[in-house]
Structures are given as structure tokens and as C-alpha cells.
Amino acid sequence: MAIPVIDIFAGPGGLAEGFSSLDGGRAFDIRLSIEKEANEHRTLELRSFVRQFERNKLPEAYYQVMREADLNMREQLKQQLYKDFPEQYLQAKTEAWQCTLGSDEFPPEKVNERITNALNGAKDWILIGGPPCQAYSLVGRSRRQEGETGLNPDDHRVHLYKEYLRIIATHHPTAFVMENVKGLLSSNLGGEKIFPKILSDLRKPGRVFRKFNAPEYKIYSLTTKPEAYDENGHPVYKNDYDYLIQAENFGVPQKRHRVILFGVRADIDVQPNVLNRTEPVSLKDVIGDLPSLRSSINRSFVRAEQLKNEDGSIKTKRYYQNEIDSNESWKQVIQKFHAEIISMNGFAHDIDFKNIWLLDGGTGDEFVPCITPKATNPLFDWYVDKRLKGAANHQSRSHLVQDLKRYLFAGLYTLKYGKFPRMADYAAHGKELLPDHENAESGKFTDRFRVQLPEEPATTITSHISKDGHYFIHYDTSQCRSFTVREAARVQTFPDNYLFCGSRTSQFHQVGNAVPPLLAFQIAEVVKELFNNIDQIEASKTKKLQQELI
């Protein structure tokens, strides 16, 4: 029988996708996915609908939804799909719940009722999910004063893990998987490190929620075996960083480092195994077979002027003009910039740049017909859906004209030196390459424009990719653009038939916030083995008891 799963703070469903993919969907049963954001919830609901069908037996109408490039028409087709399959949609609607945990609108009693109904009396089940992590984020903290690592105690996100803890204390899951950012390990609140406190709370949730008579939990690493066990049987590790998972060590084409805690109820006398390391997968291996696209142009920077506010402070006002985008105008811009970059010091003169004149993929679309992935893709079996016949969410961004020059410079520099340029390198090759940004020459955000290296796993895809793509410049200089949503989704290991709902900005945000499904799949394997061992122990106890009664 499939193991019930409750997924909270679910995002677009990365963890649930991994768990529900194990054993062809037979190992785990996603009973409830809770998410507050509207677009993420729509994505969850659609994926839950997909799970109501056997693998490879999705209705053709689903692919019609994916192939529709117009977002409004796609939404209409999706609603018609739900009407055509009312039973499956009702199940999906029940499973995917838009709910703001910890809010007055959704008090604990309401959440408890929904979880209890979803479990339907199940004794053994698992809780998965990660409380919102922005408050702990290293990037978020870098925006404050240098050296300041404290968290704002008034930020409700800091304490949302307690809602996760309350659900544990109330419902006593057999096990839980809690994901969070690396910054959690170094964060402090009121001068006290927060991670040891969270560990202590998770081990003994009853100390925080005394009225629930909650059981204790042993908190395991998924990458490192315990050094020892304390007097209460809890695993002991060398340091807190043993709880950190470096995703590139487990077949994910991304250097994504996240804290993932595996809690097992203390009455269960089974030690879980750890993840098995695999060879790294490069970025080029997983996105190189997607259609090549050019960037598009939307406007150009004209000038900036300093204006004085009423309080005497100075603000910068920037002026732009709109540009006409076409294949020809884009090629003219790139040709001009290429000549200018060569003239700076000639470093790019010996680079073969002929591919740019062969590029004919346009700027892509919400669906691009093609044959992808190729059989040579190391994650072919994970990504592929042969019925799809194309790539969804594969459209390039519109860029500022001057940013294309920076992208081109960054790409050519990376080809020449095998590393992306820092701001000092931009300044050394031409002041006009520096962005019109207060921090351009200050030393902050020196890697503002980052070319992703083709032969390595990508750097971490984050929700910031929704704002601009400067950290995710495509390694193919001839394309001179940042990642598309589908490329980011490939890096995050979402299957190609996983459709993200909402605007492109929302799609990027969803992808950046997700747990890589391929990593979740491997975690699910560890969890399934634990439950199998629990079943074997219970069966052995039952058999022994029966023998004693004879």
C-alpha cells in the first residue's frame, strides 16, 4: 500500500514530484499539498490532476494545454480539461489546497481538520516541506549592513517553522523531511544561533506545544552517518554542516546547497540509510539539446541625471527609449557590439563567432515544437515525454540593449579564460561595460553578470531569477541571453511535461523556489527503505507473538 504524504509549504511541488515518481507512482500517495501563493497552487493542482492518470496514459487534451502558446487560451483549455475529467479534477482540487498557514484565516483547527481528513485514519505517513526560507537567505542578508547576520524577530517567516513544528506535535507523523536554505546554519536571533534551537524543537516538539503529548524525534542527516548516539538515542554529528546536501553530488546539474532534515519518530528503532553519491552532471548535458534562441530587445538606456528630493537627498532618474525588435535589428546590434568589444583590447579576436549568423530559432515561445531531450542526455529517462513533441515555457527574455553588450562581453571573456568576468574586469576593458548601478564600482555584487559554465553543474537557481537573468547567462555566446524557464526547470530537474502556470515572471519564481524533483526522488528512496524496515520489524513482532500464543 502506498505511504500517505502530507506536503506543506509545497511551492510548485518539487518534493511531491520526487516522492510521487518512485516505483511508477506506487510507493507514495500525495494526500494533501498546502501552498499559499495562487500561481504555485494552480501549478500544484494541475500536477495533481496529472497524477490521477496512469503513467503514459494522460489524455491528449493535456498535451493540447501544454502546446498552447497563448497564456489566456491555455487557461481556457485547462478549464475545459478539468470539465472533461470531473472525477480526476475533484481529486486534484481536494489534494491541492491554497492556504496561508499561520494566518487568522486558516486557524490551527481548520488545518488540523484538513490533514486528518486527508490521512483518513492512516497510522504511518510522512510530512514533507520547508517553511519559507527568504528570512534565512544568505543573499537576503547580504543586502543588510556588512557583518550583520541577525534576523528580524518581527519577520513572521522566521517563526513559520513553528507552524511546521505544530503540525508535527499535533499529528505525530512517522517521519518528516524538512528543507531549508544553507543560511539557516549561520543565522542568529538575538545573538543566539537559531539552528541548534530548531534542532532542539524538532527533537522535542512537546516542549513547545505542551498540550499535545507529542512524541520525540531523532533528526538524521541524509548524507552522513552519525558519529555516535547520545544517552537518549539521538544521532550525533561532527558539525551542523553534516545536514547540508550538495545537490551536484547526487546527479542534479546544479550546485544547490540546502539543509534537509530527516526526522524519525523516536519509538521507531530503525536507522535510515544515506543518499548514494553519483557522478556530476554538467549544464550542457541537460540544456544543450533545447532549441537555440536569441534574446530580444525592448529598450535602450539614454541618460541619467541626479535630482534632489525635498529632504535634500539625491536620487537618480534614468531615461530610456523603446527599441524595435527583429532578427535583423538584433543581429546588427550584436555585430556592432562584437566589433566594439574586440577593439577594447583584442582579447576576443581569435574566437570563432560564425554561429550567430546561423541562429534561426527566434526568441522561442510558451511552446516550441522540437525533438527534445536527445537520447544522449544523461537524464533522458527523467525528462522525457515522447508525446509532448516540444519544449514548454521556452521563451527568451527581453533585454536592455546595453545589457546585451555586457552579456556578449561576459560570454566571450568566459570562452577565452574559462571563468566569468567580475566587475573589475568590465571596468578594465571599458567603462561603458559597467552597469548604471550604484554598486557597480563599490565592490558589492561583483558577480552581477554570471555566465554559466557548460562543463560544470549550474550555480543555484533561486527565485531572484524572476527579476532578471544576469546571474544565469547562457554559455552559448551566439545566443547572447539568459536562461529560459524551461532551461531553469531542466537544471532543477523538473520533467519536461511539468507545466508551470501563471506569467513568465511567476514561472521563474516557482522554479527558483522548488526542491529539485530528482533529489526528492532519491530522498524518497531512503524514506521508502525506512518504512520497509519498519514493516519488517512489525511483521517479525507479530509472527513472534503468534508463535507464543500457540
C-alpha positions, -999 to +999 in steps of 0.1 A: +000+000+000+013+035-009+026+056+020+005+087+026+023+121+022+013+155+035+032+183+018+031+217+034+048+250+021+047+230-011+057+256-036+052+243-072+056+207-059+092+197-063+093+175-033+060+159-041+070+152-077+100+133-065+081+112-039+052+105-063+076+093-091+091+065-071+081+030-083+060+045-110+039+064-085+030+033-064+053+039-034+038+072-021+004+088-022+003+126-020-028+132+001-026+169+006-004+197-007-007+231+010+006+263-006-005+300-002+006+315-035-021+315-062+001+306-092+020+279-073-013+265-062-025+264-098+006+245-108+002+221-079-035+215-088-026+208-125+002+184-115-021+166-090-046+162-119-018+146-140-011+121-111-047+109-113-039+091-145-016+061-151+019+069-164+018+072-202-020+074-202-025+111-199-054+124-220-043+141-253-061+172-242-034+177-215-008+180-243-030+204-261-029+226-230+009+224-229+013+232-266-009+263-264+014+293-266-012+319-257-015+320-219-051+331-218-061+304-243-040+279-224-060+287-192-093+282-211-081+248-224-071+238-189-105+246-175-121+226-203-098+197-195-110+198-159-146+198-170-140+168-193-125+148-164-145+158-134-136+129-111-099+135-116-103+172-111-122+168-079-094+147-065-068+172-076-089+201-061-091+182-028-054+174-028-041+209-037-052+234-011-045+271-012-039+280+024-018+305+043-005+286+072-002+305+105-028+331+094-060+341+111-079+330+080-067+294+085-065+287+122-050+255+135-084+238+139-091+243+102-057+230+092-059+200+115-093+190+101-080+191+066-049+170+075-070+145+095-094+140+066-066+136+041-049+109+063-082+091+067-070+071+097-036+062+083-011+052+111+022+055+092+027+085+070+053+112+062+052+150+064+073+169+038+080+205+030+101+235+040+089+267+057+095+299+036+133+304+036+137+341+025+143+353+060+173+330+063+187+335+029+224+344+025+215+367-004+188+384+015+211+390+044+238+404+022+216+433+014+219+445+050+249+460+067+282+441+062+288+417+090+252+417+102+239+381+104+210+387+128+174+380+117+145+404+122+125+388+150+094+406+137+096+389+103+068+362+105+088+339+082+114+334+109+088+316+130+069+298+103+089+267+110+069+266+143+038+260+122+056+230+107+065+221+143+029+224+155+017+200+128+043+175+139+033+179+175-004+175+167-004+147+141+027+126+151+040+116+116+061+086+114+088+107+098+093+141+082+116+158+057+122+195+062+141+216+037+156+250+041+185+272+028+221+270+038+219+303+055+199+286+083+231+272+096+247+306+102+217+327+112+212+340+147+184+357+165+191+380+195+228+369+194+218+332+196+223+307+168+190+296+155+198+262+140+206+244+173+173+258+187+154+245+157+170+211+161+161+210+198+125+220+190+122+193+163+136+167+186+111+175+213+081+194+198+062+187+230+083+213+249+069+240+226+034+226+223+029+210+257-008+202+254-004+177+225+017+150+243+039+149+213+065+122+207+102+129+204+120+126+170+155+117+160+169+141+134+192+125+108+214+137+081+207+124+046+244+125+036+264+115+067+261+086+091+260+096+128+293+096+147+276+084+178+243+084+197+237+103+229+222+089+261+187+094+247+194+076+214+196+107+193+222+108+165+253+129+170+271+146+141+305+162+138+290+196+130+259+212+117+271+212+081+266+174+080+229+183+075+238+201+043+231+184+009+252+195-021+228+185-049+256+183-075+269+152-057+236+134-063+231+138-101+214+172-100+231+195-126+232+224-101+254+235-072+224+238-050+233+235-013+204+231+011+198+220+047+175+189+047+165+173+080+151+138+082+131+133+114+121+098+125+098+093+155+118+081+185+098+050+191+110+036+157+142+016+163+154+019+127+184+039+115+179+052+080+205+050+052+220+080+034+219+091-002+243+075-026+267+098-044+268+099-082+289+114-109+282+151-115+260+161-145+271+192-165+248+220-175+255+214-212+244+178-209+209+188-198+201+220-217+223+216-248+196+198-267+169+225-262+163+248-292+187+276-296+172+311-292+182+347-294+174+373-268+150+401-277+154+438-273+129+460-255+146+494-248+179+512-245+194+534-219+197+571-229+210+590-199+207+596-162+205+627-141+208+634-104+178+651-088+174+665-053+144+653-032+125+677-009+145+664+021+178+672+003+187+637-006+198+628-041+181+603-064+189+591-098+164+594-127+171+572-157+158+578-192+152+550-217+138+547-253+119+518-267+135+498-294+120+477-323+129+440-320+135+418-350+160+392-361+178+417-383+179+445-357+192+421-331+220+408-354+230+444-362+233+452-325+253+421-317+276+427-347+282+463-336+289+452-300+312+424-311+334+448-331+335+472-302+345+445-277+373+434-300+386+470-303+389+473-265+420+451-263+415+424-289+410+396-264+381+381-284+396+384-318+406+348-322+371+334-312+350+318-339+318+338-338+301+325-370+273+307-352+255+339-345+247+343-382+233+307-384+210+312-354+173+310-366+154+298-335+139+332-329+130+341-294+110+310-286+075+308-272+054+292-245+057+261-266+084+253-292+079+222-314+111+201-314+126+168-305+140+170-270+156+157-249+181+138-271+189+102-262+224+114-252+210+135-224+221+117-191+187+125-176+168+115-207+146+090-189+138+115-162+129+144-185+113+127-215+077+125-225+076+114-262+040+125-266+049+161-259+069+167-291+084+200-279+095+223-251+071+243-230+080+275-212+109+281-236+109+318-245+138+342-241+136+374-221+136+410-235+168+428-225+181+463-223+203+469-253+233+478-232+229+446-211+234+426-243+268+441-247+276+430-212+263+395-219+283+393-251+315+405-233+309+381-204+304+352-228+335+360-249+355+365-218+344+332-204+352+314-236+387+328-235+396+324-198+373+297-186+357+319-159+332+347-159+344+383-155+340+403-123+331+439-122+367+449-122+372+430-155+344+450-170+360+483-159+394+472-172+381+465-206+359+496-209+339+518-185+309+517-208+305+480-199+298+489-163+260+489-155+244+522-144+241+508-109+251+524-076+271+492-066+288+488-100+322+500-087+317+497-050+327+460-047+292+448-039+277+422-062+310+418-082+295+388-099+263+406-111+267+392-146+275+355-144+280+332-174+271+296-165+299+272-174+289+244-198+310+216-185+300+221-148+268+219-129+250+253-129+250+276-099+220+277-077+187+286-094+169+309-070+137+329-071+158+360-079+159+347-115+123+361-118+137+396-115+165+394-140+186+368-156+220+384-151+232+355-129+222+329-155+237+339-188+237+311-213+271+296-221+265+297-258+277+332-267+259+332-300+225+332-282+235+362-260+208+357-235+198+345-200+181+312-192+145+305-202+120+290-177+124+255-193+162+257-191+160+267-154+134+238-150+159+214-166+186+225-142+161+220-113+153+185-128+116+190-135+103+166-161+095+183-195+058+176-192+057+196-159+038+228-168+042+259-147+011+282-145+010+319-145+031+346-161+067+341-171+078+360-140+058+337-118+071+307-136+107+317-129+098+324-093+082+289-089+112+271-105+137+290-083+119+282-051+115+245-057+133+214-044+148+195-073+125+166-080+154+143-089+169+149-054+135+144-038+132+111-057+164+099-041+153+111-007+120+092-013+141+060-019+157+064+016+123+071+032+107+041+015+135+018+027+129+031+062+092+023+060+100-012+046+123-019+075+095-007+099+071-031+082+095-060+085+101-053+122+063-052+128+058-084+109+085-101+129+069-090+161+035-102+150+049-136+140+067-140+173+036-131+192+016-156+173+041-183+180+040-175+217+002-179+217+003-214+201 
